[in-house]
Each structure stands twice: as C-alpha cells, then as structure tokens.
Amino acid sequence: MWWRRCPYELSGGASGIWDSPGADRELLAIGAFAAHFFLVTLKLPFLLAFPLALGFTAVVGYTLERVFLKRLVGQPIISVIMATIGLAFFLDGVLHLTPYGAGSYGYPSFLPEGGVTLLGARISYAQLLALGLTLALILAFGWFFQRSTLGVAMRSVADDQMAAMSLGVSVAKVFALAWAAAGLTAAAGGVMVGTISGLNLDSLVHIGLRVFPVVILGGLDSIPGAVVAGILIGVLENLAAGFLDPLVPGGGTREVFPFLVLLLVLWFKPHGLFGTEEIERV
C-alpha cells in the first residue's frame, strides 16, 4: 500500500497540494501500461523494461508540470487543485483512447511459481518483490527528505514557498523534479499492481483513489505514517471482508471501510497519526 502512496508524497510534499482526484492515479496507470508495452510489444527483458517504464513515466510527470502547472506557481491553492483535477480527467480520457483503454492485460511471467509461507499465510514471489521494493523506497525517501539538499528544498517549498524563494530555492525546479519523481514512483507502484493482480485501466485508477485514506490516516508529511497507515488499512480491509461482508447484503464492505476510517480521522485527528499540525500565528 505504501508504494501506491509515493506519488502523493512527492508531488504533494513539494508543493503542499494533495489532490486525491489528481493526476497521480493516471501516472500509475501510464507506468503500468508502459511496462506492458516494453515487455509484450517490444519483447524486452524485465530488467530492461522496468527501468524504461520508470524513466518514461518520470518524463511524462516532468512534462505535465512544465506544460500545465508551471504557470500556477504562487497562485491560490484552489486554482492548482482544480487544474490537477482537470488534468486527471484529460489523461483518463487519453488513456481510454489507447488500446489499453478496455480489457484486461497481464505481464509475461518473470518470477518463479509458488511463494513462501509466513505465519500460516501464503505469500507469492510477486508480493515479496513488492515488499522488497517498498522497503527500498522507504529507506531511499527517508534519506532523501532528511539528508539530501533537494529533499530539504522540497520540504522548505511545501512549508512556505515565498520563504524558500527568498533563500534562493528555485520553486519551479523543485516542482518539476517532484512531478518527475512522482511519475517514477507511480510507475513502480503500477508495475507491482500489474504483477500481482493484472492490468485494467479502471482498476488502476480506482487504486489511486483508495490510497487517499492511507494518506490522511498516516499524515500528509510523514513517511513512517505511510508505513503504519498502509498496514492498518490493509488489515482493516481484510477484517471487514471477513467479518462484515456476511452481515451486509451484497458485501463489498472492504471497499467502503477505508473511507469510513478517513471520515473518523478527519473528525478526531485531522492531521493524521503522524502528521505535523500547523500553527498559524496572527
């Protein structure tokens, strides 16, 4: 679940704009289908197709920021939010015009059959790969935001754009690089989803919406919160499916339960479990 949230952490973390219906979901789908194109159409090996898909989606993210969002730096947040929502609908329409707009697809098998048993649960090799990638991203972004010059610059821009600009930080450059990195991590998440459960455009876009309760529960600016919230939401989804579905005609409670958690968190702890509470002095 955490790697699905990475694009939000990057694009939102740099700009301070967290758009649940924004273009991050479409970047996830673009990355997943780009990997399928490289693997199936061009018949490239996975070790080459995967980084190519990441690089392609990073370029898409960078281009979107340069073309559509660059002029909105310093504008009211509501203007940027509306722009990203419009951009999301535009990308969704474009994706539906491609051959991937309908039907389901899958990657060629590049992992061995079977898996491992852990505490009585069967875990496939695809899930282990997703876990390994998740841990690598956690460590990489933890170091990036805390130690690297660009990561600190992103945090400063998210906190106060004008103050960051007065200190010589290029806000436009930070935004562009943040969207490129968001595209890269979205592609990684899309490939992992496709490896585990296959590819379907509507399902991939829906995943981007389902990740928003994780964002709110963990805290918008907290990487440890992303880890904890991802685990909690995953456990709660499965508990709801196991215990509540039999009690509800039609079932489907696992689809609703994360958003119930979202409402409760917004009511009792709006900044999430680990988010930073902003204090405004008048």
C-alpha positions as CSV (number, residue, x, y, z in Angstrom):
1,M,0.0,0.0,0.0
2,W,2.8,2.4,0.8
3,W,4.3,2.4,-2.7
4,R,0.9,3.4,-4.1
5,R,1.2,6.5,-1.9
6,C,4.7,7.5,-3.1
7,P,3.5,9.8,-5.9
8,Y,1.3,11.7,-3.4
9,E,4.2,12.0,-1.0
10,L,6.4,13.5,-3.7
11,S,4.2,15.8,-5.7
12,G,2.2,16.9,-2.7
13,G,5.2,17.0,-0.4
14,A,7.0,19.5,-2.7
15,S,4.0,21.7,-3.5
16,G,1.8,21.4,-0.4
17,I,-1.1,20.4,-2.7
18,W,-2.6,17.0,-2.0
19,D,-5.1,16.3,-4.8
20,S,-6.9,13.0,-4.2
21,P,-8.6,13.0,-7.6
22,G,-5.5,14.4,-9.3
23,A,-3.2,13.1,-11.9
24,D,-1.1,10.7,-9.8
25,R,-3.6,7.9,-10.4
26,E,-3.2,8.3,-14.1
27,L,0.6,8.3,-13.8
28,L,0.3,5.0,-12.1
29,A,-1.7,3.6,-15.0
30,I,0.7,5.1,-17.6
31,G,3.7,3.4,-15.9
32,A,2.0,0.1,-15.6
33,F,1.0,0.0,-19.3
34,A,4.3,1.4,-20.4
35,A,6.0,-1.6,-18.8
36,H,3.5,-3.9,-20.5
37,F,4.3,-2.3,-23.9
38,F,8.1,-2.7,-23.4
39,L,7.6,-6.3,-22.2
40,V,5.0,-7.6,-24.6
41,T,5.2,-5.4,-27.7
42,L,8.9,-4.8,-27.8
43,K,9.7,-8.1,-26.0
44,L,12.3,-6.6,-23.8
45,P,13.5,-8.4,-20.6
46,F,12.0,-7.3,-17.4
47,L,15.3,-5.9,-16.1
48,L,15.4,-3.5,-19.0
49,A,11.6,-2.9,-19.4
50,F,11.1,-1.9,-15.8
51,P,13.6,1.0,-15.6
52,L,12.5,2.1,-19.1
53,A,8.9,2.3,-17.8
54,L,10.0,4.3,-14.8
55,G,12.0,6.7,-16.9
56,F,9.2,7.2,-19.4
57,T,6.7,8.0,-16.7
58,A,9.1,10.3,-15.0
59,V,9.4,12.2,-18.3
60,V,5.6,12.3,-18.5
61,G,5.3,13.7,-15.0
62,Y,8.0,16.3,-15.7
63,T,6.3,17.3,-18.9
64,L,2.9,17.7,-17.3
65,E,4.3,20.0,-14.7
66,R,6.2,22.1,-17.3
67,V,3.2,22.4,-19.7
68,F,0.2,22.6,-17.4
69,L,1.3,23.6,-13.9
70,K,4.4,25.8,-14.3
71,R,2.4,29.0,-14.6
72,L,0.4,28.2,-11.5
73,V,3.3,28.6,-9.1
74,G,2.3,31.1,-6.4
75,Q,-1.4,31.0,-7.4
76,P,-4.1,30.2,-4.9
77,I,-4.2,26.5,-3.9
78,I,-7.7,26.1,-5.1
79,S,-6.6,27.1,-8.6
80,V,-3.9,24.4,-8.7
81,I,-6.2,21.8,-7.2
82,M,-8.8,22.4,-10.0
83,A,-6.1,22.3,-12.6
84,T,-4.8,18.9,-11.4
85,I,-8.4,17.6,-11.3
86,G,-8.9,18.8,-14.9
87,L,-5.6,17.3,-15.9
88,A,-6.6,13.9,-14.4
89,F,-9.8,13.8,-16.4
90,F,-7.8,14.8,-19.5
91,L,-5.3,12.0,-19.0
92,D,-8.0,9.5,-18.2
93,G,-9.7,10.3,-21.5
94,V,-6.5,9.9,-23.4
95,L,-5.8,6.6,-21.8
96,H,-9.2,5.3,-22.8
97,L,-8.4,6.2,-26.4
98,T,-5.4,3.8,-26.4
99,P,-5.5,0.1,-26.9
100,Y,-5.2,-0.3,-23.1
101,G,-8.5,1.6,-22.6
102,A,-10.6,-1.5,-22.5
103,G,-10.0,-5.1,-21.4
104,S,-7.5,-6.7,-19.0
105,Y,-3.8,-7.4,-19.5
106,G,-1.1,-9.2,-17.7
107,Y,2.7,-9.3,-17.7
108,P,4.7,-12.3,-19.0
109,S,5.8,-14.5,-16.1
110,F,9.2,-13.4,-15.0
111,L,9.1,-14.8,-11.5
112,P,9.2,-18.5,-10.3
113,E,5.9,-20.2,-9.5
114,G,4.8,-20.5,-5.9
115,G,5.9,-18.5,-2.9
116,V,6.7,-18.8,0.8
117,T,4.6,-19.5,3.9
118,L,4.9,-16.9,6.7
119,L,2.9,-17.3,9.9
120,G,0.5,-19.6,8.1
121,A,-0.1,-17.1,5.3
122,R,1.0,-17.9,1.7
123,I,3.0,-15.1,0.1
124,S,3.7,-15.2,-3.6
125,Y,7.0,-14.1,-5.0
126,A,5.3,-11.2,-6.7
127,Q,4.2,-10.0,-3.3
128,L,7.7,-10.5,-1.9
129,L,9.0,-8.4,-4.8
130,A,6.5,-5.6,-3.9
131,L,7.6,-5.8,-0.3
132,G,11.3,-5.6,-1.2
133,L,10.6,-2.6,-3.5
134,T,8.6,-1.0,-0.7
135,L,11.3,-1.3,1.8
136,A,13.9,0.1,-0.6
137,L,11.7,3.1,-1.4
138,I,11.1,3.7,2.4
139,L,14.8,3.8,3.0
140,A,15.5,5.9,-0.1
141,F,12.9,8.5,0.5
142,G,13.6,8.6,4.2
143,W,17.2,9.5,3.4
144,F,16.2,11.8,0.5
145,F,13.8,14.1,2.5
146,Q,16.1,14.2,5.6
147,R,19.6,14.3,4.2
148,S,19.7,15.4,0.6
149,T,19.8,19.1,-0.5
150,L,16.9,18.6,-2.9
151,G,14.8,16.8,-0.3
152,V,15.3,19.6,2.2
153,A,14.5,22.1,-0.6
154,M,11.2,20.3,-1.3
155,R,10.3,20.4,2.3
156,S,11.0,24.1,2.5
157,V,8.9,24.8,-0.6
158,A,6.0,22.8,0.9
159,D,6.2,24.7,4.1
160,D,6.5,28.2,2.7
161,Q,7.0,29.0,-1.0
162,M,7.8,32.6,-0.5
163,A,10.4,32.0,2.3
164,A,12.0,29.3,0.1
165,M,12.3,31.6,-2.8
166,S,13.8,34.3,-0.6
167,L,16.5,31.8,0.4
168,G,17.4,31.1,-3.3
169,V,15.4,27.9,-3.8
170,S,14.0,27.5,-7.3
171,V,10.4,26.7,-6.6
172,A,9.7,25.9,-10.3
173,K,12.7,23.5,-10.5
174,V,11.5,21.8,-7.3
175,F,8.0,21.4,-8.6
176,A,9.2,19.9,-11.9
177,L,11.6,17.4,-10.2
178,A,8.9,16.4,-7.7
179,W,6.5,15.6,-10.5
180,A,9.2,13.6,-12.3
181,A,9.9,11.6,-9.2
182,A,6.2,11.2,-8.6
183,G,5.9,9.7,-12.1
184,L,8.8,7.3,-11.4
185,T,7.3,6.0,-8.2
186,A,3.8,5.8,-9.7
187,A,5.2,3.6,-12.4
188,A,6.9,1.4,-9.8
189,G,3.6,1.0,-8.0
190,G,1.7,0.4,-11.2
191,V,4.1,-2.4,-12.2
192,M,3.8,-4.0,-8.8
193,V,0.0,-3.9,-9.0
194,G,0.1,-5.4,-12.5
195,T,2.5,-8.1,-11.4
196,I,0.2,-9.2,-8.5
197,S,-3.3,-8.8,-9.9
198,G,-3.1,-7.9,-13.6
199,L,-3.8,-4.7,-15.5
200,N,-7.1,-3.0,-16.1
201,L,-7.4,0.8,-16.6
202,D,-10.4,1.4,-14.4
203,S,-9.0,-0.8,-11.6
204,L,-5.7,1.0,-11.7
205,V,-7.3,4.4,-11.5
206,H,-9.6,3.2,-8.7
207,I,-6.5,2.1,-6.7
208,G,-5.3,5.7,-6.8
209,L,-8.5,6.8,-5.1
210,R,-8.3,4.1,-2.5
211,V,-4.9,5.2,-1.3
212,F,-6.2,8.5,-0.1
213,P,-7.4,7.1,3.3
214,V,-3.8,5.9,3.8
215,V,-2.5,9.4,3.1
216,I,-4.9,11.0,5.6
217,L,-4.5,8.3,8.3
218,G,-0.7,8.4,8.3
219,G,-0.3,12.1,8.0
220,L,0.4,14.1,4.8
221,D,4.1,14.7,5.5
222,S,5.1,11.5,7.4
223,I,6.9,8.6,5.8
224,P,6.7,6.5,8.9
225,G,3.0,7.3,9.0
226,A,2.6,6.0,5.4
227,V,4.1,2.6,6.5
228,V,1.9,2.3,9.6
229,A,-1.3,3.5,7.8
230,G,-0.7,1.2,4.9
231,I,-0.5,-1.8,7.2
232,L,-3.5,-0.7,9.2
233,I,-5.8,0.0,6.2
234,G,-4.8,-3.3,4.7
235,V,-5.6,-5.2,7.9
236,L,-8.9,-3.4,8.3
237,E,-9.9,-4.1,4.7
238,N,-9.4,-7.8,5.2
239,L,-11.2,-7.8,8.6
240,A,-14.1,-6.0,7.1
241,A,-14.3,-8.5,4.2
242,G,-14.1,-11.5,6.7
243,F,-16.5,-10.3,9.4
244,L,-18.8,-7.6,8.0
245,D,-19.4,-8.9,4.4
246,P,-21.6,-11.9,5.7
247,L,-23.7,-9.4,7.6
248,V,-24.3,-7.0,4.8
249,P,-26.4,-7.9,1.7
250,G,-24.2,-7.7,-1.3
251,G,-21.0,-7.5,0.8
252,G,-18.3,-5.1,-0.5
253,T,-17.6,-3.6,2.9
254,R,-13.8,-3.7,2.3
255,E,-14.3,-1.1,-0.4
256,V,-16.2,1.2,2.0
257,F,-14.3,0.7,5.3
258,P,-11.2,2.7,4.4
259,F,-13.3,5.7,3.7
260,L,-15.1,5.3,7.0
261,V,-11.7,5.4,8.6
262,L,-10.9,8.5,6.6
263,L,-14.0,10.3,7.9
264,L,-13.2,9.3,11.5
265,V,-9.6,10.5,11.2
266,L,-10.7,13.8,9.7
267,W,-13.2,14.2,12.6
268,F,-10.9,13.3,15.5
269,K,-7.3,13.9,14.3
270,P,-7.3,15.9,11.0
271,H,-3.5,15.8,10.7
272,G,-3.3,12.0,10.9
273,L,-1.5,9.8,13.2
274,F,2.0,11.2,12.5
275,G,1.3,14.4,10.5
276,T,2.6,17.8,11.6
277,E,0.0,20.1,13.0
278,E,0.3,23.6,11.5
279,I,0.1,26.5,13.9
280,E,-0.8,29.9,12.4
281,R,0.0,33.0,14.4
282,V,-2.0,36.1,13.7
